[in-house]
């Protein structure tokens, strides 16, 4: 059984296309005719809009044990807050402990 190609990866070349490309790489890129206009350069990559709450912010990732994750979720549910709010509270506590301003 063969694996289906990913929907998120660029279209993979089939073995037949790879053989064609390897045999004649120049044939894959047509030469413009004399006097013909050159094709436009590749368009800029599409940037998806960010939520206004994320503008100008960076992502921080941490790996925690499943028990700690469940505990964090439980605290957030008990206090009717988001996990992110609790994490920011913890980061600010680290800053405060080191004599820095609470800016997170």
For each residue, the residues with C-beta under 8 A, 3 or more apart:
1:
2:
3:
4:
5: 9 11 12
6: 9
7:
8:
9: 5 6 12
10:
11: 5
12: 5 9
13: 17 18 21
14: 17 18
15: 18 19
16: 19 20
17: 13 14 20 21
18: 13 14 15 21 22
19: 15 16 22 23
20: 16 17 23 24 27 28
21: 13 17 18 24 25 28
22: 18 19 25
23: 19 20
24: 20 21 27 28
25: 21 22 28 29
26: 29
27: 20 24
28: 20 21 24 25
29: 25 26
30:
31:
32: 36 37 38 39
33: 36
34:
35:
36: 32 33
37: 32
38: 32
39: 32
40: 43
41:
42:
43: 40
44:
45:
46:
47:
48:
49:
50: 54 55
51: 54 55
52: 55
53:
54: 50 51 57
55: 50 51 52
56:
57: 54
58:
59:
60: 91
61:
62:
63:
64: 68 69 72
65: 68 69
66: 69 70
67: 70 71
68: 64 65 71 72
69: 64 65 66 72 73
70: 66 67 73 74
71: 67 68 74 75
72: 64 68 69 75 76 83 86 87
73: 69 70 76 77 83
74: 70 71 77 78
75: 71 72 78 79 86
76: 72 73 79 81 82 83 85 86
77: 73 74 80
78: 74 75
79: 75 76 86
80: 77
81: 76 85 86
82: 76 85 86
83: 72 73 76 86 87
84: 87 88
85: 76 81 82 88 89
86: 72 75 76 79 81 82 83 89 90
87: 72 83 84 90 91
88: 84 85 91 92 104
89: 85 86 92 93
90: 86 87 93 94
91: 60 87 88 94 95 104
92: 88 89 95 96 102 103 104
93: 89 90 96 97
94: 90 91 97 98
95: 91 92 98 100 101 102 103 104
96: 92 93 99 100 102
97: 93 94
98: 94 95
99: 96
100: 95 96 103
101: 95
102: 92 95 96
103: 92 95 100
104: 88 91 92 95
